[in-house]
């Protein structure tokens, strides 16, 4: 690199642009290679996907002590024999349907005429029927024009016909054999690749481990095996579901009386591999044939009802039972993948789009170097729940955070949401503040947005919905619920006035004091709101107001003072503040919330250094400690149940 600091600075500034250009060129080069090499890559891809489906059958034969080579050959030959049989069946059924179509054209003409007569008074529908007839007439070849008269006359000049030279033997063979040889060659490549992939499965796995990184063989081997087993189960489940879908459709069309039901059932099974629109496309041809065959409308209605009933059951009932609620892909990734693979590989790319994208996502989840594939294509949230919350606060959009919180509350308690999401998001904001990346205006905006979330969620009832009900509508809320884990026992406890000790029965027996940081107020508001929701009303004061001599309301009724610290602060300052509180209200208990610290040994040392009665690091711990201390002696639980974390409770201090 150049020693000139100006040149070095320019190079550093231009490096992101160079990286972006290199990435774009790499993507273009990969897409060009996929497009130009599709004649080879398509058979290889089909063979790889087919091997995932056939591995369980080969494994079963191996367990029966069949040697590897005969087991592979037997499974592959039986599979391809079945595929050839299905292809022959499709060809014969399609030929029969094509031969019968001219008979059905008369029925269609009668229906069009009937529609035209029935819609003569309605202009829009009548024009649609006329347009269909005009299009049909335009698609017909023009009739031959017969010319009469003297060919030699000026008005009828001689007709000159130019005929191409007769094709040679090689050109004739290419013309007639080309459409047959290309599919046969592709099928042969698929057959050969499938056999060798199944025979060399372990060797290919070892090479994949070497490429992925052999520094940690245990982790890499587990990741590769897990990815292969997941893909195999997914493809088998999808194949079984689509075959069952095709069988049900074919049997239903046979019961309805539609011609060639086997053809339509096979097409339905194949087209269902196409995401979102495959089942709809597979219904179009049966609907057209039903309209052409039946002089009435009963067959058309029955066919439409068959698809309308079977597809939702397959997609929303059977599919989640087989391999989860989704393929692990985001909806936009499915649409984008279908578009790209169709552009590169044509119709076969449309069918392979979802399986190929699933493979990429699985690789992204198990291979560290390809992590970005999971982020770009997967359906898991790209950010953690606290990061999503903080990002919404930075964007000034508390409404989305409120919606996420309400979805969370269908499964867990509000205090759990505050601990696992909001408080963790506040720590992210505090870190940005410590680095100096938040200006005062942004600090005020973030603080105001957080207070809005706390105010809106505070009205939610303490009772929660049944756990595991699956009522979370968004993936972000579901991820937050999964990350939070179960609620603590104290999350569902609400004390009545008669449950409290005599000195805790005032209007606001708890005083929550927030530190001077801009985000400490939000943490203190959550603490006060949590205590109030569980039967312990609290008032909130700022540290500055307390030091300025402002007195809390009903000072004599205060039984507990809670100090809330989100930003780093010196121990001597905390110790001085605790002593001030005890001098102001003799006999008061003092609790200090260190929302940043998690080490139990450090907390115990801090408790002794600050002379506080108890130190907590989460709102759940604070709630457990205050509930244990505020209960009347006859209503107190055993000491070991006073605080879930096992730290000293206020009642024991």
Helices and strands as residue ranges (DSSP letters): H 5-36, H 38-63, H 68-118, H 123-139, H 169-199, H 201-212, H 217-256, H 261-271, H 278-293, H 298-313, I 314-318, H 319-323, H 331-345, H 347-366, G 368-370, H 371-377, H 385-394, H 398-409, H 414-417, I 418-422, H 423-435, H 440-457, H 475-484, G 489-492, G 497-499, G 502-504, E 510-514, H 520-533, E 538-542, H 543-547, G 555-557, E 560-565, H 571-584, E 589-594, H 600-610, E 614-616, H 619-630, G 633-635, G 639-641, G 650-652
